[in-house]
């Protein structure tokens, strides 16, 4: 028995084949037009899952790369600003050292003070630098200038108005980097350090610490009384030699010290009419007894005593030890505190209540003591103090101005060191950003390549596939047309 396949079966099969050809052609066209071989998850579920994971990784890496760029937009201009400030402070130090040179007069120093004022304005502009609408040295407060200048009495102050915390961004998974800097840390006090004394009196800063002063100040070691030998004569004179302090001794002597620190050598003629006297091995001063009621004697280092030699002992020839008492006072001469020759003597300024701890063990003469409480003033306070000291040149002895300014240079150098340290920190961050950016970009390239393998088409291969499917469809249509081009005679034969 012969089986005959109905024409309807042929038709249904042909239609199914043509639909399949059309579907493959449509997919080939989608791949070529979109460049993607995954049009929907069902095309390849495993590959689609990998693509989604890698897209999430790419998004995360893009976010981290954007954070790196954001950090660099702050760190790079901040580095430039601090380098500019470091150069400015070097110039200021050179100007200050020149101004306190002994060859400069009061007018020169006042001129230098005005130059420092201009430097303060430049430093303030640098400290208030901004980039991309953000202030660089305000910490997390980036929307307003971190430093504000205002008048205060006869001078002015620069106050920090920013935040002491810094803005941070994530630059790799779980790793954060500070992008900004706090001006308080860069330009504020560096932290109380050792107290520095500049003096020829022999006074030294006590090793025990405990000072609470800020900036710099002047103290004075002042002579009050000198006693010779046994001190049994009126006024503290020596009974053996007859040497007695003169009436001007209390106010004019410069020697200070315990027994054995200083001595005079007195030689008197046999008739008691003439003699010579010297201090601490210095040049001998000849005197005539009758007119020697106020004889000034100087040592080789310039220490002086004033003696009444009108009653010296005839024929005396020998050394006479002396004890000179003194007090500590502030610059204005207030707060007289007797010198105890101790390793930790406290002087309290009656005007400011500032306590300074002083080693007076080796005090040997009167004079001024320039005290610098290191690390207690920031950059702007130091610059303003130096400016004011120089502008006031002529209102105090030149050497006092020199000592004060020289002491303030200690804090200026500390401030510059802080700026240089900030530069080093920014350099480290910049280097870290370079390495991180390279690693992130490499990681992104790797992820993108892996995603492309699953998702993107080889365009040449896709075009060839499209052409193949078009050929298949055209061939199918032609064959189908021939198969269905039948007449009644085909069935009767």
Phi, psi and omega per residue, in radians:
X1 nan 2.289 -3.091
X2 -1.571 2.233 3.102
X3 -1.596 2.376 3.098
X4 -2.022 2.260 3.084
X5 -1.490 2.227 -3.072
X6 -1.223 2.693 3.107
X7 -1.136 -0.484 3.127
X8 -1.139 -0.640 3.103
X9 -1.144 -0.729 3.076
X10 -1.032 -0.764 -3.108
X11 -1.084 -0.815 -3.118
X12 -1.106 -0.740 3.135
X13 -1.146 -0.717 3.138
X14 -1.104 -0.734 3.134
X15 -1.117 -0.684 3.131
X16 -1.124 -0.716 -3.141
X17 -1.153 -0.722 3.126
X18 -1.125 -0.706 3.112
X19 -1.086 -0.707 3.113
X20 -1.123 -0.716 3.102
X21 -1.090 -0.751 3.132
X22 -1.086 -0.716 -3.129
X23 -1.115 -0.776 3.131
X24 -1.147 -0.635 3.106
X25 -1.150 -0.729 3.135
X26 -1.083 -0.732 3.125
X27 -1.135 -0.706 3.115
X28 -1.106 -0.707 3.100
X29 -1.115 -0.716 3.116
X30 -1.076 -0.737 -3.128
X31 -1.107 -0.744 -3.129
X32 -1.186 -0.753 -3.076
X33 -1.274 -0.600 -3.099
X34 -1.652 -0.384 -3.062
X35 1.334 0.117 -3.105
X36 -2.018 2.357 3.084
X37 -1.613 -0.225 3.036
X38 -1.794 1.812 3.133
X39 -1.596 -0.455 -3.140
X40 -2.683 2.677 -3.089
X41 -0.940 -0.573 -3.085
X42 -1.189 -0.302 3.119
X43 -1.070 -0.673 3.114
X44 -2.831 1.529 -3.042
X45 -0.948 -0.732 -3.114
X46 -1.139 -0.788 3.131
X47 -1.151 -0.684 3.136
X48 -1.071 -0.696 3.113
X49 -1.110 -0.732 3.109
X50 -1.130 -0.688 -3.137
X51 -1.104 -0.776 3.139
X52 -1.072 -0.746 3.139
X53 -1.109 -0.728 -3.107
X54 -1.261 -0.524 3.046
X55 -1.143 -0.670 3.076
X56 -1.109 -0.719 3.111
X57 -1.104 -0.738 3.123
X58 -1.086 -0.721 3.131
X59 -1.095 -0.738 3.116
X60 -1.120 -0.741 -3.142
X61 -1.177 -0.652 3.082
X62 -1.080 -0.699 3.127
X63 -1.123 -0.742 3.133
X64 -1.172 -0.685 3.094
X65 -1.125 -0.647 3.080
X66 -1.137 -0.654 3.092
X67 -1.135 -0.680 3.094
X68 -1.076 -0.777 3.120
X69 -1.107 -0.677 3.112
X70 -1.118 -0.750 3.122
X71 -1.102 -0.732 -3.125
X72 -1.141 -0.547 -3.129
X73 -1.184 -0.295 3.071
X74 -1.767 -0.759 -3.046
X75 -1.170 -0.741 -3.091
X76 -1.108 -0.865 3.102
X77 -1.167 -0.541 3.094
X78 -1.138 -0.681 3.099
X79 -1.077 -0.781 3.112
X80 -1.082 -0.696 -3.136
X81 -1.142 -0.767 -3.131
X82 -1.184 -0.597 3.089
X83 -1.133 -0.703 3.094
X84 -1.100 -0.725 -3.136
X85 -1.177 -0.701 3.112
X86 -1.039 -0.761 3.108
X87 -1.107 -0.703 3.139
X88 -1.092 -0.757 -3.115
X89 -1.174 -0.574 3.056
X90 -1.110 -0.735 3.109
X91 -1.131 -0.702 3.135
X92 -1.088 -0.774 3.140
X93 -1.051 -0.719 3.113
X94 -1.085 -0.746 3.132
X95 -1.109 -0.729 -3.099
X96 -1.169 -0.783 3.126
X97 -1.062 -0.653 3.099
X98 -1.185 -0.655 -3.093
X99 -1.170 -0.573 -3.112
X100 -1.642 0.148 3.014
X101 -1.074 2.447 -3.083
X102 -1.034 -0.349 -3.123
X103 -1.398 -0.190 -3.096
X104 -1.521 2.480 3.110
X105 -1.744 -3.118 -3.070
X106 -1.072 -0.668 3.138
X107 -1.118 -0.724 3.114
X108 -1.064 -0.697 -3.102
X109 -1.226 -0.665 3.093
X110 -1.130 -0.674 3.078
X111 -1.091 -0.734 3.107
X112 -1.103 -0.642 3.096
X113 -1.061 -0.690 3.098
X114 -1.165 -0.617 3.088
X115 -1.152 -0.662 3.104
X116 -1.138 -0.605 3.103
X117 -1.062 -0.713 3.084
X118 -1.136 -0.653 3.111
X119 -1.129 -0.639 3.102
X120 -1.058 -0.741 3.138
X121 -1.117 -0.717 3.108
X122 -1.129 -0.748 -3.140
X123 -1.103 -0.666 3.127
X124 -1.146 -0.711 3.103
X125 -1.082 -0.748 3.130
X126 -1.131 -0.768 -3.111
X127 -1.120 -0.411 3.115
X128 -1.776 0.417 3.127
X129 -1.112 2.607 3.104
X130 -2.393 2.819 3.074
X131 -2.626 2.354 -3.123
X132 0.947 0.629 3.091
X133 1.359 0.135 3.129
X134 -2.080 2.352 3.074
X135 -1.330 2.334 -2.936
X136 -1.331 -0.515 -2.984
X137 -2.061 0.491 3.128
X138 -1.750 0.199 -3.086
X139 1.177 -2.336 3.113
X140 -1.397 -0.192 3.108
X141 -1.637 1.590 -3.001
X142 -1.812 0.051 -3.024
X143 -1.735 0.082 3.126
X144 -2.598 2.701 -3.137
X145 -1.011 2.285 -3.093
X146 -1.318 -0.373 -3.109
X147 -2.106 2.300 -3.097
X148 -2.214 2.260 3.138
X149 -1.689 2.401 3.110
X150 -2.579 2.769 -3.141
X151 -1.361 2.559 3.100
X152 -2.587 1.776 -3.118
X153 1.122 -2.255 -3.116
X154 -1.524 -0.071 -3.122
X155 -2.199 -2.702 3.099
X156 -2.504 2.884 -3.137
X157 -2.289 2.673 3.028
X158 -2.050 2.003 -3.071
X159 -1.806 2.545 3.108
X160 -1.541 2.165 -3.095
X161 -1.997 0.208 -3.095
X162 -1.652 -2.759 -3.132
X163 -1.962 2.564 3.122
X164 -1.477 -0.158 3.068
X165 -1.660 2.745 -3.084
X166 -1.997 2.619 3.104
X167 -1.279 2.396 -3.141
X168 -2.196 2.616 3.035
X169 -2.287 2.679 3.111
X170 -1.439 2.150 -3.111
X171 -1.935 -0.210 2.945
X172 -2.729 2.890 -2.981
X173 -0.978 1.979 3.103
X174 1.420 -0.006 -3.126
X175 -1.967 2.213 -3.089
X176 -2.033 2.580 -3.137
X177 -2.254 2.334 3.060
X178 -1.232 2.214 -3.120
X179 -1.684 -0.558 -3.127
X180 -1.828 -3.126 3.106
X181 -2.365 2.582 3.080
X182 -1.572 2.165 3.115
X183 -1.082 -0.423 3.115
X184 -1.103 -0.730 -3.141
X185 -1.280 -0.612 -3.082
X186 -1.402 -0.719 -2.994
X187 -2.023 -0.060 -3.137
X188 -1.510 -3.059 3.092
X189 -0.985 2.455 -3.098
X190 -1.474 -0.072 -3.116
X191 1.882 2.306 -3.050
X192 -0.957 2.213 3.093
X193 -1.986 -2.703 3.137
X194 -1.269 2.586 3.054
X195 -1.429 2.360 -3.075
X196 -1.956 2.265 3.078
X197 -1.864 2.379 2.955
X198 -2.101 1.901 -3.059
X199 -2.877 2.745 3.039
X200 -1.901 0.191 -3.094
X201 -1.401 -0.349 -3.033
X202 1.727 -0.123 3.088
X203 -1.238 2.522 3.133
X204 -2.373 2.769 3.059
X205 -1.192 2.364 3.127
X206 -1.208 2.473 3.131
X207 -1.303 -0.172 -3.102
X208 -1.362 -0.303 -3.129
X209 1.241 -2.705 3.129
X210 1.609 0.056 3.121
X211 -1.189 2.597 3.108
X212 -2.200 0.259 3.102
X213 -1.281 2.830 3.126
X214 -2.227 2.346 3.102
X215 1.385 -2.235 -3.120
X216 -2.369 2.737 3.095
X217 -2.695 2.928 3.055
X218 -1.972 2.273 2.961
X219 -1.984 2.913 3.128
X220 -2.300 2.441 2.954
X221 -1.771 2.064 -3.005
X222 -2.065 2.311 3.104
X223 -1.322 2.478 3.119
X224 -2.141 -0.608 -3.096
X225 -2.843 2.568 3.059
X226 -2.152 2.351 3.100
X227 -2.103 2.360 -3.118
X228 -1.876 2.448 3.042
X229 0.930 -2.208 -3.107
X230 -1.415 -0.163 3.085
X231 1.142 0.318 -3.036
X232 -1.474 -0.305 3.106
X233 -1.350 2.754 3.109
X234 -0.945 2.367 -3.139
X235 1.460 0.002 3.128
X236 1.629 0.491 3.140
X237 -1.463 2.950 -3.099
X238 -1.706 2.199 -3.078
X239 -1.238 -0.508 -3.097
X240 -1.293 -0.772 -3.066
X241 -1.687 -0.376 -3.078
X242 1.427 0.072 3.105
X243 -1.286 2.299 -3.076
X244 -2.333 2.491 3.047
X245 -1.066 2.429 3.111
X246 -1.357 3.036 -3.133
X247 -1.106 -0.487 -3.122
X248 -1.582 -0.009 -3.036
X249 -1.013 -0.812 -3.059
X250 -1.034 -0.699 -3.066
X251 -1.614 -0.322 -2.991
X252 -1.964 -0.406 3.133
X253 -1.117 2.597 3.092
X254 -2.002 -0.187 -3.122
X255 -1.321 2.491 3.050
X256 -2.504 2.412 3.097
X257 2.808 2.824 3.106
X258 -1.351 3.044 3.136
X259 -0.986 2.328 3.137
X260 1.676 -0.221 3.122
X261 -1.309 -0.743 -3.137
X262 -2.282 2.763 3.055
X263 -2.744 2.730 3.004
X264 -1.955 2.696 2.998
X265 -2.003 2.110 -3.049
X266 -2.040 2.254 3.054
X267 -2.184 2.163 -3.103
X268 -2.108 2.407 3.129
X269 -1.098 2.794 -3.096
X270 -1.048 -0.534 3.138
X271 -1.579 -0.037 3.093
X272 1.302 0.219 -3.068
X273 -1.534 -0.652 -3.085
X274 -2.295 3.029 3.085
X275 3.103 -3.121 3.049
X276 -2.330 2.668 3.124
X277 -2.511 2.483 3.112
X278 -2.389 2.803 -3.125
X279 -2.108 2.161 3.061
X280 0.891 0.719 3.100
X281 1.356 0.204 3.137
X282 -1.387 -3.042 -3.110
X283 -1.094 2.459 3.140
X284 -1.317 2.416 3.108
X285 -1.911 2.112 3.117
X286 -1.384 2.547 3.126
X287 -2.523 2.742 2.988
X288 -1.927 2.143 -2.975
X289 -0.896 -0.773 -3.050
X290 -1.060 -0.517 -3.093
X291 -1.962 0.354 -3.011
X292 -1.822 0.750 -3.108
X293 -1.344 -0.286 3.120
X294 -2.580 1.284 -3.084
X295 -1.634 2.163 3.106
X296 -1.621 2.277 3.141
X297 -2.203 2.299 -3.096
X298 -2.063 2.539 3.074
X299 -1.497 3.111 3.133
X300 -1.171 -0.390 -3.141
X301 -1.741 0.117 3.048
X302 1.675 -0.007 3.043
X303 -1.156 2.582 -3.103
X304 -2.340 2.628 2.950
X305 -2.314 2.757 3.128
X306 -2.190 2.123 -2.995
X307 -2.084 2.591 2.918
X308 -1.775 1.898 -3.053
X309 -1.886 0.309 -3.090
X310 -1.249 -0.331 -3.111
X311 -2.043 0.498 -3.107
X312 -1.158 2.739 -3.107
X313 -1.420 2.171 -3.140
X314 -1.037 2.343 3.096
X315 1.394 0.042 -3.137
X316 -1.219 2.418 3.090
X317 -2.606 1.837 -3.123
X318 3.026 3.124 3.119
X319 -1.518 2.534 3.053
X320 -2.222 2.038 3.124
X321 -1.302 2.757 3.123
X322 -2.454 2.689 3.068
X323 -2.132 2.225 -3.138
X324 -2.085 2.189 3.133
X325 -1.634 2.701 3.109
X326 -2.676 3.008 3.123
X327 -2.325 2.796 3.007
X328 -1.756 2.378 3.096
X329 -2.406 2.956 3.006
X330 -1.423 -3.062 -3.058
X331 -1.048 -0.578 -3.111
X332 -1.458 -0.002 3.136
X333 1.519 0.241 -3.112
X334 -1.723 2.729 3.060
X335 1.454 0.668 -3.074
X336 -0.945 2.037 3.121
X337 -2.117 2.007 -3.106
X338 -0.986 2.398 3.106
X339 -1.306 2.224 -3.082
X340 -1.844 -0.053 -3.103
X341 1.011 0.752 3.126
X342 -1.876 2.852 -3.099
X343 -1.386 -0.261 -3.124
X344 -2.544 1.248 3.128
X345 -1.630 2.352 -3.099
X346 -1.745 2.250 3.004
X347 -1.985 2.202 3.105
X348 -1.921 2.088 3.126
X349 -1.217 2.098 -3.078
X350 -1.182 -0.324 -3.126
X351 -1.481 -0.742 -3.052
X352 -1.898 -0.183 -3.057
X353 1.101 0.328 3.080
X354 -1.318 2.310 3.112
X355 -1.770 2.286 3.079
X356 -2.210 2.256 -3.102
X357 -1.727 2.167 -2.949
X358 -2.193 2.373 2.992
X359 -1.568 1.849 -3.095
X360 -1.769 0.240 -3.083
X361 -0.964 -0.722 -3.026
X362 -1.925 0.452 3.069
X363 -1.159 2.218 -3.070
X364 -2.203 -0.183 -3.119
X365 -2.744 2.847 3.086
X366 -1.403 2.888 3.121
X367 2.601 -3.065 -3.104
X368 -1.603 2.741 3.089
X369 -2.258 1.930 3.067
X370 -1.494 2.080 -3.042
X371 -1.954 2.256 3.066
X372 -2.096 2.098 3.093
X373 -1.570 1.577 -2.969
X374 -1.054 2.449 3.039
X375 1.373 0.130 -3.068
X376 -1.707 -0.165 3.092
X377 -2.134 2.500 3.095
X378 -1.444 -3.078 -3.075
X379 -1.008 -0.866 -3.039
X380 -1.234 -0.674 3.089
X381 -1.071 -0.689 -3.132
X382 -1.174 -0.808 -3.138
X383 -1.094 -0.721 3.141
X384 -1.141 -0.715 3.134
X385 -1.124 -0.741 3.110
X386 -1.102 -0.784 3.115
X387 -1.006 -0.822 -3.104
X388 -1.152 -0.692 3.110
X389 -1.054 -0.768 -3.118
X390 -1.231 -0.662 3.132
X391 -1.159 -0.460 -3.130
X392 -1.590 0.167 3.118
X393 -0.968 2.353 -3.075
X394 1.809 -0.417 3.119
X395 -1.504 -0.209 3.041
X396 -2.454 2.829 3.125
X397 -0.942 2.499 -3.076
X398 -1.014 -0.664 -3.099
X399 -1.235 -0.477 3.064
X400 -1.201 -0.749 3.076
X401 -1.032 -0.757 3.139
X402 -1.036 -0.805 -3.111
X403 -1.131 -0.733 3.135
X404 -1.091 -0.861 -3.091
X405 -1.157 -0.685 3.132
X406 -1.083 -0.663 3.087
X407 -1.131 -0.689 -3.133
X408 -1.207 -0.422 3.090
X409 -1.069 -0.473 3.082
X410 -1.038 -0.800 3.133
X411 -1.242 -0.601 3.099
X412 -1.079 -0.740 3.118
X413 -1.168 -0.648 3.089
X414 -1.106 -0.689 3.112
X415 -1.138 -0.716 3.113
X416 -1.154 -0.666 3.085
X417 -1.054 -0.656 3.124
X418 -1.152 -0.677 3.099
X419 -1.124 -0.769 3.130
X420 -1.114 -0.688 3.087
X421 -1.092 -0.695 3.075
X422 -1.096 -0.675 3.082
X423 -1.081 -0.749 3.129
X424 -1.086 -0.732 3.137
X425 -1.112 -0.756 3.123
X426 -1.147 -0.630 3.080
X427 -1.089 -0.709 3.094
X428 -1.101 -0.772 3.141
X429 -1.100 -0.724 3.135
X430 -1.091 -0.740 3.103
X431 -1.109 -0.709 3.114
X432 -1.104 -0.686 3.113
X433 -1.115 -0.721 3.124
X434 -1.008 -0.884 -3.133
X435 -1.112 -0.719 -3.119
X436 -1.159 -0.741 -3.138
X437 -1.072 -0.726 3.115
X438 -1.092 -0.797 -3.138
X439 -1.118 -0.754 -3.140
X440 -1.114 -0.738 -3.123
X441 -1.162 -0.706 3.086
X442 -1.085 -0.745 3.137
X443 -1.119 -0.708 3.132
X444 -1.144 -0.736 3.118
X445 -1.049 -0.715 3.135
X446 -1.126 -0.776 -3.132
X447 -1.163 -0.736 -3.137
X448 -1.099 -0.716 3.119
X449 -1.110 -0.749 3.135
X450 -1.141 -0.721 3.112
X451 -1.119 -0.716 -3.111
X452 -1.096 -0.589 3.123
X453 -1.069 -0.650 -3.129
X454 -1.483 -0.516 -2.944
X455 -1.882 -0.676 -3.017
X456 -1.572 2.648 -3.141
X457 -1.685 2.742 2.918
X458 -1.443 1.938 -2.948
X459 -1.046 -0.645 3.111
X460 -1.129 -0.782 3.119
X461 -1.125 -0.654 -3.129
X462 -1.175 -0.693 3.121
X463 -1.142 -0.746 3.105
X464 -1.063 -0.725 3.124
X465 -1.114 -0.713 3.127
X466 -1.085 -0.793 3.133
X467 -1.090 -0.697 3.129
X468 -1.085 -0.783 -3.121
X469 -1.168 -0.624 3.085
X470 -1.113 -0.731 3.114
X471 -1.099 -0.778 3.110
X472 -1.017 -0.760 -3.115
X473 -1.152 -0.797 -3.134
X474 -1.081 -0.751 3.111
X475 -1.090 -0.751 3.133
X476 -1.091 -0.706 3.141
X477 -1.138 -0.724 -3.126
X478 -1.143 -0.787 -3.134
X479 -1.121 -0.728 3.141
X480 -1.103 -0.724 3.139
X481 -1.096 -0.707 3.124
X482 -1.166 -0.724 -3.112
X483 -1.127 -0.598 -3.075
X484 -1.690 0.126 3.083
X485 -1.601 1.088 -3.055
X486 -1.890 2.629 3.058
X487 -2.046 3.085 -3.093
X488 -1.138 -0.484 -3.109
X489 -1.204 -0.468 3.102
X490 -1.109 -0.554 -3.138
X491 -1.496 -0.412 -3.123
X492 -1.492 -0.329 -3.068
X493 -1.400 nan nan
